[in-house]
Amino acid sequence: MVVVNTEQHGQIMLIQLNRPERMNALGVELRTEMAAAFTEFKNNPDLEVAVFTGTGRAFCAGEDMKEALERGAPGSAAHPIDNPLNNGTLDKPVIAAVNGFAMGGGFMLVERTDLRVAVRGAVFEVSEAKRWLLGGYQHGMFAGLPHPIATEMALGFRFTAERLYEVGFLNRLVDPEQLLPTAFEMAEHLLTLPPASRVNTVYMMRQMRPQVAPDLSSLAEALHEHGDKSDLMESRKAFAEKRKPNFNGWVNPEDRYNTPRLGTLKAEPEE
């Protein structure tokens, strides 16, 4: 079974994650096929807009915990896969049609899209605080959220589609049967624009997205190292075993009070 379905509708490409038995979790096979789909979308001159969705009850559940436990390491760094949606080389608009859960890496896929439609009752979560040594501090900033809501997001609280629509993260909120029709309606609108206007405006809007300052990026890197890294796999084991995790926190208890501080680290030089 293909784990990513694609369909061409005139100048619109439908890209649909199709691993419903695993809630479209980001295993190596799915990430590989998704990268191939977005590469085809990028390189095909007959395609101008993508609609990106999932099958089943999830848009994407994020990291494949089973694969992470099998290889004994968290995340996807061991299997890097070049995807134009992720690496910033895609110059065509992408519309997310969020059919259900968008968690962790699935939330980040939605975050990378230009326009977003979601079904009522869909659930969103930035999961870093549950799986890493630093919560997803940057996502609320990228979304332009007020500080308390951004903090709530960074600390791994779940959000409903209704709430994210209210705070401006989603463009449309619809019933399930209207999800793809609404996304395609938005895509058709984009196709009515002069091609240069569409391409230039999408590029300009992407340049205006907030960026994390270099000194804060350096602090985040240090904080990612500040704690007992065995907790990374413990969080995943507990999830897989459906039990409460047993976290250590720090290798040495006194490390808790030696938190890296802003102003004491050297910022990475700009490329």
Backbone torsions as a table, in degrees:
resi	resn	phi	psi	omega
1	MET	NA	130.6	175.5
2	VAL	-69.9	138.3	-177.1
3	VAL	-96.8	-1.7	171.0
4	VAL	-138.1	117.0	176.5
5	ASN	-91.8	143.2	173.9
6	THR	-131.8	144.9	175.7
7	GLU	-140.3	143.8	176.0
8	GLN	-106.6	124.4	177.3
9	HIS	-119.5	87.0	-174.6
10	GLY	63.7	-121.4	180.0
11	GLN	-92.1	5.9	-178.9
12	ILE	-106.4	133.5	175.8
13	MET	-109.3	125.4	173.0
14	LEU	-91.9	122.9	176.7
15	ILE	-116.8	118.0	-171.3
16	GLN	-127.8	115.1	175.1
17	LEU	-65.2	133.3	-169.4
18	ASN	-136.2	62.4	175.1
19	ARG	-132.7	58.4	-169.6
20	PRO	-63.5	-28.3	-179.8
21	GLU	-67.2	-18.5	177.5
22	ARG	-117.2	20.4	180.0
23	MET	53.7	35.0	178.7
24	ASN	56.2	36.4	177.9
25	ALA	-62.2	152.1	-170.7
26	LEU	-85.9	67.8	171.9
27	GLY	-74.9	170.0	-176.2
28	VAL	-60.7	-43.4	-179.0
29	GLU	-62.4	-45.4	-179.4
30	LEU	-65.7	-42.8	179.7
31	ARG	-63.8	-35.3	179.2
32	THR	-66.8	-46.6	-179.5
33	GLU	-69.2	-35.6	177.2
34	MET	-64.2	-42.2	177.6
35	ALA	-61.8	-40.4	179.0
36	ALA	-64.3	-39.2	-179.9
37	ALA	-65.5	-45.3	-179.8
38	PHE	-71.6	-26.7	173.9
39	THR	-68.0	-42.5	175.6
40	GLU	-61.5	-43.8	178.1
41	PHE	-60.0	-44.1	-179.5
42	LYS	-63.2	-43.5	-170.1
43	ASN	-89.5	-17.1	-177.0
44	ASN	-82.1	114.4	-176.7
45	PRO	-68.9	-13.4	179.1
46	ASP	-85.5	-6.2	-177.4
47	LEU	-109.9	135.6	-176.0
48	GLU	-125.6	-27.1	-177.7
49	VAL	-137.9	140.0	175.8
50	ALA	-112.7	140.6	168.7
51	VAL	-109.6	124.5	-169.9
52	PHE	-117.9	119.7	-174.8
53	THR	-145.6	-174.0	178.5
54	GLY	-134.6	173.3	175.0
55	THR	-112.9	156.4	178.4
56	GLY	81.6	-152.7	-174.5
57	ARG	-92.0	4.6	179.6
58	ALA	-131.9	144.1	164.2
59	PHE	-72.8	-55.9	175.2
60	CYS	-166.2	128.5	-178.2
61	ALA	-85.3	-0.4	178.3
62	GLY	90.6	-149.9	-175.8
63	GLU	-52.1	138.8	173.8
64	ASP	-80.6	100.1	-176.2
65	MET	-62.9	-36.2	-179.1
66	LYS	-61.8	-46.1	178.8
67	GLU	-65.7	-37.7	179.1
68	ALA	-62.2	-42.0	179.9
69	LEU	-68.9	-35.9	179.9
70	GLU	-65.4	-38.0	-179.5
71	ARG	-91.5	-8.4	175.3
72	GLY	74.6	20.4	180.0
73	ALA	-146.0	142.1	-179.0
74	PRO	-80.2	163.9	172.7
75	GLY	71.9	-170.1	-174.7
76	SER	-114.5	9.7	-175.4
77	ALA	-62.0	-27.8	-179.4
78	ALA	-71.6	-18.4	179.8
79	HIS	-131.9	68.1	-179.7
80	PRO	-65.4	134.0	-179.3
81	ILE	-131.6	123.8	-175.5
82	ASP	-78.3	118.5	-177.7
83	ASN	-128.3	121.9	-179.2
84	PRO	-57.8	-28.7	177.4
85	LEU	-64.6	-34.5	-175.2
86	ASN	-89.9	-31.0	-170.1
87	ASN	-94.5	2.7	174.5
88	GLY	82.9	10.3	-178.4
89	THR	-95.4	-3.3	-177.7
90	LEU	-82.6	122.3	-177.7
91	ASP	-107.2	18.7	179.6
92	LYS	-119.5	148.0	-176.7
93	PRO	-72.7	146.7	178.3
94	VAL	-125.1	130.8	178.6
95	ILE	-110.1	121.0	176.5
96	ALA	-82.0	133.4	173.0
97	ALA	-118.6	92.4	-168.8
98	VAL	-85.6	109.2	-173.4
99	ASN	-91.6	-7.3	-178.5
100	GLY	-177.7	-142.8	-176.3
101	PHE	-56.4	133.2	173.0
102	ALA	-130.1	96.9	-168.6
103	MET	-121.0	140.5	174.5
104	GLY	55.8	-117.9	178.1
105	GLY	-61.3	-26.1	175.3
106	GLY	-68.3	-39.0	174.2
107	PHE	-61.0	-41.8	-178.0
108	MET	-65.4	-32.0	175.3
109	LEU	-64.3	-43.1	177.0
110	VAL	-61.9	-42.1	-178.6
111	GLU	-58.6	-29.8	-177.6
112	ARG	-82.9	-8.6	-178.6
113	THR	-83.5	165.3	-175.5
114	ASP	-91.9	-36.2	178.9
115	LEU	-134.7	150.2	-171.0
116	ARG	-139.7	128.7	172.9
117	VAL	-119.4	139.2	179.5
118	ALA	-138.8	151.1	175.3
119	VAL	-77.0	150.3	175.0
120	ARG	-60.9	137.4	178.7
121	GLY	88.1	-4.9	174.8
122	ALA	-61.4	150.0	-175.7
123	VAL	-118.9	135.3	-177.5
124	PHE	-123.1	145.1	177.0
125	GLU	-153.8	132.7	167.0
126	VAL	-91.0	115.6	-164.4
127	SER	-101.7	-0.2	-173.8
128	GLU	-54.7	-38.4	-177.6
129	ALA	-61.5	-25.0	-179.6
130	LYS	-88.0	-18.6	-170.8
131	ARG	-121.3	-17.5	-174.9
132	TRP	-125.4	-171.9	179.4
133	LEU	-97.4	5.3	176.1
134	LEU	-147.0	133.0	178.5
135	GLY	-71.1	171.5	-176.2
136	GLY	-76.8	70.9	-171.8
137	TYR	-62.6	-27.6	-170.5
138	GLN	-89.9	-18.1	-169.7
139	HIS	-68.6	-40.6	177.1
140	GLY	-64.3	-34.7	176.5
141	MET	-66.0	-44.6	178.3
142	PHE	-58.7	-35.3	-178.2
143	ALA	-84.0	-4.1	179.9
144	GLY	69.6	33.1	-175.9
145	LEU	-86.5	150.5	172.6
146	PRO	-58.8	152.2	-172.2
147	HIS	-55.1	-45.2	-179.6
148	PRO	-62.6	-36.3	179.4
149	ILE	-73.4	-38.5	176.0
150	ALA	-61.7	-38.1	177.8
151	THR	-66.0	-42.6	176.3
152	GLU	-58.2	-43.1	178.7
153	MET	-65.0	-44.3	-177.8
154	ALA	-63.2	-29.4	-177.3
155	LEU	-89.8	11.8	169.6
156	GLY	84.1	15.3	173.7
157	PHE	-70.6	149.5	177.9
158	ARG	-87.4	148.4	179.1
159	PHE	-122.5	141.0	171.9
160	THR	-84.6	159.4	175.5
161	ALA	-59.5	-36.5	-179.2
162	GLU	-60.3	-42.6	-178.7
163	ARG	-71.0	-40.7	179.3
164	LEU	-68.0	-28.4	173.6
165	TYR	-66.7	-41.2	-179.1
166	GLU	-63.9	-35.5	-177.5
167	VAL	-91.1	0.7	171.8
168	GLY	94.4	9.3	178.2
169	PHE	-77.7	-26.0	-179.8
170	LEU	-113.7	144.6	178.9
171	ASN	-86.2	-35.9	-176.6
172	ARG	-138.7	147.2	176.1
173	LEU	-127.9	121.8	-169.9
174	VAL	-138.5	166.6	170.9
175	ASP	-75.5	156.6	-174.1
176	PRO	-53.2	-40.7	-176.9
177	GLU	-70.1	-13.8	179.6
178	GLN	-100.6	2.3	-173.8
179	LEU	-62.5	-61.9	-178.0
180	LEU	-68.1	-41.3	175.9
181	PRO	-56.5	-39.0	179.5
182	THR	-68.4	-42.4	178.6
183	ALA	-62.9	-42.2	179.5
184	PHE	-69.5	-32.7	175.7
185	GLU	-62.8	-41.2	176.9
186	MET	-66.1	-39.7	178.2
187	ALA	-63.0	-42.4	178.9
188	GLU	-63.1	-36.2	175.7
189	HIS	-61.0	-44.4	179.8
190	LEU	-59.5	-35.2	-178.8
191	LEU	-72.7	-14.5	176.4
192	THR	-80.6	-13.3	-178.0
193	LEU	-79.5	152.6	171.9
194	PRO	-55.7	134.5	-175.4
195	PRO	-51.4	-44.1	-179.3
196	ALA	-64.9	-36.1	178.9
197	SER	-64.1	-43.4	-179.7
198	ARG	-64.3	-49.1	-177.0
199	VAL	-65.8	-46.6	-177.5
200	ASN	-66.2	-39.9	-178.0
201	THR	-68.9	-41.5	177.5
202	VAL	-61.1	-43.9	178.9
203	TYR	-61.2	-45.5	-178.2
204	MET	-63.2	-43.2	-179.2
205	MET	-64.8	-35.3	177.8
206	ARG	-67.6	-35.4	178.3
207	GLN	-67.3	-23.4	-178.1
208	MET	-86.9	-1.5	176.5
209	ARG	-64.2	142.6	178.9
210	PRO	-60.4	149.1	178.1
211	GLN	-123.8	146.7	175.6
212	VAL	-77.7	128.6	-178.8
213	ALA	-63.8	148.8	-177.2
214	PRO	-54.6	-39.4	-178.3
215	ASP	-68.0	-34.3	177.3
216	LEU	-72.6	-33.4	175.5
217	SER	-63.8	-40.5	177.7
218	SER	-64.8	-40.1	177.7
219	LEU	-64.1	-42.0	179.2
220	ALA	-61.4	-41.3	178.3
221	GLU	-60.9	-41.7	179.0
222	ALA	-66.8	-40.2	-179.6
223	LEU	-68.4	-29.2	176.2
224	HIS	-64.9	-19.1	179.2
225	GLU	-99.9	-4.1	-171.2
226	HIS	-92.9	85.2	178.7
227	GLY	153.5	174.2	-179.1
228	ASP	-79.6	111.7	-174.8
229	LYS	-69.7	-12.1	174.3
230	SER	-64.1	-21.5	178.9
231	ASP	-66.3	-23.2	179.2
232	LEU	-62.1	-48.4	-179.9
233	MET	-77.3	-30.3	177.9
234	GLU	-61.4	-39.1	178.9
235	SER	-62.5	-37.6	-179.4
236	ARG	-75.3	-39.1	176.8
237	LYS	-62.6	-44.2	-179.9
238	ALA	-63.2	-39.2	177.7
239	PHE	-62.4	-47.1	-178.6
240	ALA	-65.7	-35.2	-177.2
241	GLU	-91.2	1.2	177.6
242	LYS	54.2	51.3	179.0
243	ARG	-136.5	170.1	176.6
244	LYS	-75.2	132.2	-179.3
245	PRO	-71.5	152.4	175.9
246	ASN	-112.2	88.6	-173.9
247	PHE	-85.6	147.4	175.7
248	ASN	-91.7	-34.3	-179.2
249	GLY	87.3	-74.0	-179.2
250	TRP	-135.4	150.3	176.4
251	VAL	-63.2	-46.8	174.6
252	ASN	-113.8	127.8	-176.6
253	PRO	-53.3	-34.5	-177.7
254	GLU	-69.3	-15.7	178.5
255	ASP	-62.3	-25.6	178.8
256	ARG	-54.8	-32.5	-174.0
257	TYR	-97.3	10.2	177.5
258	ASN	-117.7	47.1	-178.6
259	THR	-65.7	132.8	173.7
260	PRO	-55.9	140.1	-175.4
261	ARG	-119.3	146.3	175.1
262	LEU	-62.5	134.1	-179.6
263	GLY	100.0	-13.7	178.6
264	THR	-105.3	0.6	-177.9
265	LEU	-115.7	151.2	176.2
266	LYS	-88.2	129.3	177.5
267	ALA	-69.1	146.2	176.8
268	GLU	-68.5	138.3	178.9
269	PRO	-65.2	143.0	177.6
270	GLU	-70.7	142.7	179.8
271	GLU	-82.7	NA	NA
